[in-house]
Amino acid sequence: MATASRQRVFPLHLTPIERFLLADDRPRYPMAFVIDLTLTGTLDRQAFQTALVKAVERHPLLIAFVRPAKQQSRCWVSAQGQLPVVDWGEEDVPVTLANGEWIDLRNEVGLRIWIRQGPERVQLITQFHHACCDGIGAYRFLGDLLAIYGARTAVEEPHPTMFAIKSSRLRGRADGCRHLDASDPAGRQIRASLTHLYRIMGRSCTVLHPPQPSRATTEFPGYHSFTFNQSEFKQLRDTARQQGTMLNDLLILELFHTMDQWNSTKRRRMSGNRYRIMMPIDLRDTRDYETPATNIIGYSFLTRKTSELGNAQQLATGIHEETALIRHAHLGEQFVDMISAGADVRGLLPLVLSLPRTMSTAILSNVGDPTRRFLAKFPRQAGCIVAGNLILERISGFPPLRSRTRAAFSIVTYRRQLTIGLRCDPHLFTLDDMQEMLSLYVEKLSQHLKKAG
């Protein structure tokens, strides 16, 4: 079983994207996301605890604090052996949070785990502070956790196997994200990045209206999900291809329609409404294969007015052209450049993020098949990953929600099925409200299945 190279890592300066995520982190709207795994089998508690210790050793930022260190600037420092707390319970025991959803990285490591065991069924719920890692980094850790556990509990060959990673790679984790040229004497790139900052942060967009009146706070993790089966998933991909687009373009298109219809039913729709979708962009390349869980990520934004949503073909073509530009013109890096420029101006990021502006109407995070992000090789059974005495049946969850961004959609493909997870602002939307919004989105996508059928 391969391990991480044991080299001194801490203290470690924060990268611009980490500083941005911490500046945007607040107790009411924590920068944390959830990944929810459903497995069949009975979890071996001792083997899991051993696997957890070994897995976090490979991913040091998950067992680190953020405190003043080098030149008294905030850095990642060792948590001195503190491990994530694992909350064990039967399947009907609710998830509880003694101090709320917010993770205080000054005194707490950025990973929480809940395990709920039923008859031959395990639910593994994990909450990650986004400053520690992005979704892909989280899946790398979870793949290691399952692989180490599987190797200890497997009774037959083949066992899961892992590849080596290097803790030292964390020092250069931001190298491929930023493209500002420090030698630019005129500062043109910095000015362009600050202009981009103004376009995103200075030009607000429409919020999703909650049902009136606002109701009680939704308990954690408080989300809903829906799965399209293999046949339906294939039909959706074929439909997008026939339109000359990608499946992700179709998901974006129908999310715009969903947001507009939702607002029209909850409050009078206006032609000047401007909807904006925020999408995480993976910035990893081959150099980052051996890098532990961290943030190597940018963001892109797609904006459309209500008046632009009427012509479906024109909308689909425009979205496809824009997403192609995002992939090929490094627009994800442009966001990191924007953050880097802003982070160099003392106090600017906290000031801008404190403004009562809506950065995006909703978040759409499409990670594809997370098991392809695992730094481990697993045996499979009927398309499912086998981790020793457990079989991974389902993957879901949701990205973090920031203030005034009231819906976060997660798209996961696994076993050739597509699962949509949705969480709305838990202070304004009930679980029933979330189900209503998810059902509306699913119905929009299902209309393409009816046409294909």
C-alpha positions in Angstrom: 0.0 0.0 0.0 1.7 3.2 -1.2 2.0 6.1 1.3 2.7 9.8 1.1 6.3 11.0 1.2 7.2 12.1 4.7 8.6 15.6 4.2 8.2 18.6 6.4 5.2 20.6 5.1 4.1 23.1 7.8 3.9 26.0 8.3 2.5 26.7 4.8 1.4 30.0 3.5 -2.2 30.3 2.3 -2.8 30.6 -1.4 -5.0 33.4 -2.9 -8.0 31.0 -3.4 -7.6 29.8 0.2 -7.6 33.4 1.5 -10.7 34.1 -0.6 -12.5 31.1 0.8 -11.6 32.1 4.4 -12.7 35.7 3.7 -16.0 34.3 2.5 -16.5 32.0 5.4 -19.0 32.9 8.1 -20.9 31.1 10.8 -24.3 31.5 9.1 -23.0 30.6 5.7 -19.9 28.4 6.2 -17.5 27.6 3.3 -18.0 23.8 3.7 -19.4 21.1 1.5 -20.9 17.7 2.1 -20.2 14.4 0.3 -22.6 11.6 1.2 -21.7 8.0 0.4 -24.1 5.0 0.7 -22.5 1.6 1.0 -23.8 -1.9 1.5 -22.3 -4.2 4.2 -21.4 -3.8 7.8 -18.6 -1.4 8.7 -15.7 -2.7 10.8 -15.2 0.1 13.3 -11.6 -0.7 14.2 -10.6 -1.1 10.6 -12.2 2.2 9.7 -10.5 4.1 12.5 -7.1 2.7 11.4 -7.8 3.6 7.8 -8.8 7.1 8.8 -5.5 7.7 10.6 -3.5 6.5 7.6 -5.6 8.4 5.0 -5.3 11.8 6.7 -1.6 11.3 7.0 -1.6 11.3 3.1 -3.6 14.6 3.1 -2.1 17.0 5.7 -4.4 20.0 5.1 -7.3 17.9 6.5 -5.5 17.8 9.8 -4.2 21.3 10.0 -5.2 24.6 11.6 -5.0 28.1 10.2 -3.0 30.4 12.6 -0.4 33.2 12.5 3.0 31.7 11.7 5.5 33.0 9.1 5.9 36.8 9.6 2.7 36.5 11.7 0.7 35.9 8.6 -2.0 33.3 8.6 -0.6 29.9 7.6 -1.5 26.2 7.7 0.1 24.8 10.8 0.1 21.3 12.2 -2.9 20.3 14.4 -0.5 18.4 16.6 -2.1 15.0 16.1 -5.8 16.1 16.3 -7.9 13.8 14.1 -11.4 14.3 12.7 -14.1 13.3 15.1 -16.2 10.4 13.9 -19.8 10.4 15.1 -21.1 6.8 15.1 -24.8 5.9 15.3 -27.6 3.7 14.1 -29.3 4.6 10.8 -32.2 6.4 12.5 -30.0 8.7 14.7 -30.1 12.2 13.3 -26.8 14.1 12.5 -26.1 16.7 15.2 -23.8 19.6 15.3 -22.8 20.8 18.8 -21.4 24.1 17.5 -23.3 24.5 14.2 -22.2 23.9 10.6 -19.3 26.4 10.8 -15.8 24.9 11.1 -13.4 27.1 13.0 -10.1 26.3 11.4 -8.3 28.1 14.2 -9.1 25.3 16.6 -10.7 22.5 14.6 -9.5 20.4 11.7 -11.4 20.9 8.5 -13.1 17.5 8.2 -16.1 16.0 10.1 -17.5 12.5 9.7 -20.8 10.9 10.6 -21.4 7.2 10.2 -24.9 5.7 10.4 -25.1 1.9 10.3 -28.3 0.0 9.4 -28.9 -3.7 8.5 -26.3 -4.3 5.8 -26.3 -0.5 4.9 -23.8 2.2 5.8 -24.2 6.0 5.3 -20.9 7.8 5.4 -21.5 11.6 5.6 -18.5 13.9 5.4 -18.2 17.7 5.7 -15.1 19.4 4.4 -14.0 23.0 5.0 -13.5 24.3 1.4 -10.3 26.1 2.4 -8.8 22.7 3.0 -9.6 21.2 -0.3 -12.0 21.3 -3.3 -14.4 18.5 -4.2 -11.8 16.7 -6.3 -9.3 16.8 -3.4 -12.0 15.5 -1.1 -12.7 12.5 -3.4 -9.0 11.8 -3.5 -9.0 11.5 0.3 -12.2 9.4 0.3 -10.7 7.1 -2.3 -7.7 6.6 -0.1 -9.9 6.0 3.0 -11.9 3.3 1.2 -8.8 1.7 -0.3 -7.0 1.4 3.0 -10.2 0.1 4.7 -10.8 -2.3 1.8 -7.2 -3.7 2.0 -7.7 -4.4 5.7 -11.1 -6.1 5.4 -10.9 -7.9 2.0 -11.0 -11.7 2.3 -10.4 -12.4 -1.4 -8.2 -11.0 -4.1 -7.9 -8.5 -5.7 -7.5 -5.9 -2.9 -7.7 -2.2 -3.5 -4.3 -0.6 -4.3 -3.1 3.0 -4.0 -0.6 5.2 -5.7 2.1 7.3 -4.0 1.5 11.0 -3.4 4.0 13.7 -2.2 3.2 16.0 0.6 5.9 18.3 -0.7 3.7 19.0 -3.7 1.5 21.2 -1.4 4.2 23.9 -1.6 3.5 24.4 -5.3 -0.2 23.8 -5.2 -1.0 27.2 -6.6 1.6 27.1 -9.4 -0.8 26.2 -12.2 -3.7 28.4 -11.1 -2.3 31.9 -11.4 -1.3 33.5 -14.7 -0.5 37.1 -13.6 2.9 38.3 -14.9 4.7 39.9 -12.0 7.1 41.6 -14.5 4.2 43.4 -16.3 5.4 47.0 -15.8 2.1 48.6 -16.7 0.0 46.4 -14.5 -2.3 45.6 -17.3 -3.1 42.1 -16.2 -3.8 43.3 -12.6 -6.2 46.0 -13.9 -7.9 43.5 -16.1 -8.3 41.1 -13.2 -9.7 43.9 -11.0 -12.1 44.8 -13.8 -13.3 41.1 -13.8 -13.7 41.4 -10.0 -16.0 44.4 -10.5 -18.1 42.6 -13.2 -18.7 39.7 -10.8 -18.9 41.5 -7.5 -20.0 44.9 -8.6 -22.9 43.8 -10.9 -25.3 41.9 -8.7 -27.7 39.3 -10.0 -31.2 38.1 -9.2 -31.8 36.0 -6.1 -34.0 33.0 -5.8 -37.1 34.0 -3.9 -38.0 31.8 -0.9 -41.7 30.9 -0.3 -43.4 33.4 1.8 -43.3 33.6 4.8 -39.9 32.3 5.5 -40.0 29.2 7.7 -37.9 27.3 10.2 -34.2 26.5 9.8 -33.6 23.1 8.0 -31.5 20.6 10.0 -28.1 19.4 8.7 -27.3 18.0 6.2 -30.8 18.8 4.9 -30.7 18.2 1.2 -32.5 16.2 -1.5 -31.3 14.2 -4.5 -32.6 12.5 -7.6 -31.0 9.8 -9.8 -31.5 9.3 -13.5 -30.9 5.6 -14.4 -28.5 4.4 -17.0 -31.0 4.5 -19.9 -32.1 8.0 -19.0 -28.6 9.2 -18.5 -27.7 7.9 -22.0 -30.7 9.6 -23.5 -29.8 12.9 -21.9 -26.3 12.7 -23.3 -27.6 11.7 -26.8 -30.1 14.6 -26.7 -27.3 17.1 -25.9 -25.1 15.6 -28.7 -28.0 15.9 -31.2 -28.3 19.6 -30.4 -24.5 20.0 -31.0 -23.8 20.6 -27.3 -22.5 18.7 -24.2 -24.6 17.3 -21.4 -23.2 19.9 -19.1 -24.6 22.6 -21.4 -28.0 21.0 -21.2 -27.8 21.0 -17.4 -26.9 24.7 -17.4 -29.7 25.6 -19.9 -32.4 23.9 -17.9 -31.1 25.4 -14.6 -31.6 28.8 -16.1 -35.2 27.9 -17.0 -35.7 26.4 -13.6 -34.6 29.5 -11.8 -36.7 31.7 -13.9 -39.8 29.6 -13.5 -39.3 29.3 -9.8 -39.1 33.0 -9.4 -42.2 33.5 -11.6 -44.2 31.3 -9.3 -43.0 32.8 -6.1 -42.9 36.4 -7.1 -43.8 38.4 -10.2 -41.2 37.8 -12.9 -39.5 40.8 -14.5 -37.9 40.9 -17.9 -34.8 42.6 -16.4 -34.0 39.7 -14.1 -30.3 38.6 -14.5 -29.6 35.0 -13.5 -26.0 33.9 -12.9 -24.6 30.4 -12.4 -21.3 29.9 -10.7 -19.4 26.8 -11.7 -16.2 25.4 -10.1 -13.4 24.6 -12.7 -10.7 22.0 -12.0 -7.3 23.5 -12.8 -5.2 20.4 -12.3 -2.8 19.0 -14.9 -0.4 16.1 -15.0 1.9 17.8 -12.5 -0.8 17.6 -9.8 -1.3 13.9 -10.0 0.8 13.3 -6.9 -0.6 16.3 -4.9 -2.6 15.6 -1.8 -6.1 17.0 -1.2 -6.0 20.8 -1.7 -7.7 23.6 -3.7 -6.5 23.6 -7.4 -9.6 25.3 -8.6 -11.1 28.4 -10.3 -14.6 29.5 -11.0 -16.5 30.6 -14.1 -19.8 32.5 -14.3 -22.6 32.3 -16.9 -25.2 35.1 -16.9 -28.5 35.4 -18.8 -31.4 37.8 -18.6 -35.0 36.5 -18.6 -35.4 38.1 -22.1 -32.6 35.7 -23.4 -34.3 32.5 -22.2 -37.1 32.3 -24.8 -35.2 30.9 -27.8 -34.1 27.4 -26.6 -31.8 26.7 -29.6 -30.1 30.1 -29.5 -29.7 29.8 -25.7 -28.2 26.3 -26.1 -25.8 27.5 -28.8 -24.7 30.5 -26.7 -24.1 28.3 -23.6 -22.1 25.8 -25.6 -19.9 28.5 -27.1 -19.3 30.0 -23.7 -18.5 26.7 -21.9 -16.1 25.9 -24.8 -14.4 29.3 -24.2 -14.2 28.5 -20.5 -12.4 25.3 -21.2 -10.0 26.6 -23.9 -9.4 30.2 -22.9 -8.5 29.6 -19.2 -11.4 31.6 -17.8 -11.1 29.6 -14.5 -7.6 30.9 -14.1 -8.9 34.4 -14.7 -10.9 34.1 -11.5 -7.8 33.1 -9.6 -6.0 36.1 -11.2 -8.8 38.3 -10.0 -8.6 36.9 -6.5 -4.8 37.1 -6.5 -4.9 40.8 -7.5 -7.6 41.5 -4.9 -5.7 39.6 -2.2 -2.6 41.8 -2.8 -4.6 44.9 -1.7 -4.9 44.8 2.1 -8.4 44.4 3.3 -10.0 44.4 -0.2 -11.3 40.8 -0.3 -13.1 41.0 3.1 -14.5 44.4 2.2 -15.8 43.3 -1.2 -17.2 40.0 0.1 -19.1 41.9 2.9 -21.0 44.0 0.4 -24.8 43.1 0.1 -24.3 41.8 -3.5 -25.4 38.5 -5.0 -22.3 36.9 -6.6 -24.4 34.1 -8.2 -28.0 33.0 -8.3 -27.1 29.4 -8.0 -24.0 27.1 -8.0 -23.7 24.1 -10.3 -20.9 21.7 -9.5 -20.4 18.9 -12.0 -17.6 16.6 -10.8 -18.4 13.8 -13.4 -17.5 10.4 -12.0 -15.8 11.0 -8.7 -14.3 7.5 -8.6 -12.1 8.5 -11.5 -10.5 11.0 -9.1 -9.5 8.3 -6.7 -5.8 7.7 -6.4 -6.6 4.0 -5.9 -7.6 1.1 -8.0 -10.6 -1.0 -6.8 -12.2 -4.2 -7.8 -15.7 -3.8 -9.0 -19.0 -5.7 -8.8 -21.8 -4.9 -11.2 -20.1 -1.5 -11.8 -19.8 -0.7 -8.1 -16.5 -0.2 -6.3 -15.7 -2.9 -3.8 -13.8 -1.8 -0.7 -13.2 -5.0 1.3 -16.5 -6.0 2.9 -18.3 -2.9 1.6 -19.7 -2.0 -1.8 -20.1 1.7 -2.8 -23.7 2.0 -4.1 -24.3 5.8 -4.3 -22.6 9.2 -4.2 -24.3 12.5 -3.5 -23.9 15.7 -1.6 -23.8 19.5 -2.2 -21.4 22.4 -2.6 -21.2 25.3 -0.1 -23.7 28.1 -0.1 -22.7 31.7 0.3 -25.0 34.5 1.5 -27.6 35.4 -1.2 -26.7 32.4 -3.3 -29.6 30.3 -2.3 -29.3 27.0 -4.3 -26.3 24.7 -4.7 -26.6 21.8 -7.2 -24.2 18.9 -7.3 -24.0 16.7 -10.4 -22.4 13.2 -10.0 -22.2 10.3 -12.4 -21.5 6.9 -11.0 -22.4 3.4 -12.3 -23.5 5.2 -15.5 -26.2 6.9 -13.6 -26.6 10.7 -13.0 -27.4 12.0 -9.5 -28.4 15.5 -8.8 -28.1 16.8 -5.2 -29.6 20.1 -4.1 -29.4 22.2 -1.0 -31.0 25.6 -0.7 -30.4 28.2 2.0 -31.4 26.3 5.1 -32.5 29.6 6.8 -35.1 30.4 4.2 -36.1 27.0 2.6 -37.5 23.9 4.1 -36.9 20.4 2.9 -40.2 20.5 1.1 -39.2 23.7 -0.7 -36.0 22.0 -1.8 -37.9 19.0 -3.1 -40.2 21.3 -5.0 -37.2 23.1 -6.7 -35.4 19.8 -7.4 -38.6 18.3 -8.9 -39.0 21.4 -11.1 -35.4 20.9 -12.4 -35.8 17.2 -12.9 -39.0 17.8 -14.8 -37.2 20.3 -17.1 -34.6 17.6 -17.9 -37.2 14.8 -18.2 -39.0 16.7 -21.0 -36.0 15.9 -23.2 -36.5 12.2 -22.4 -40.1 12.4 -23.4 -39.1 14.0 -26.7 -36.5 11.3 -27.3 -38.9 8.6 -26.5 
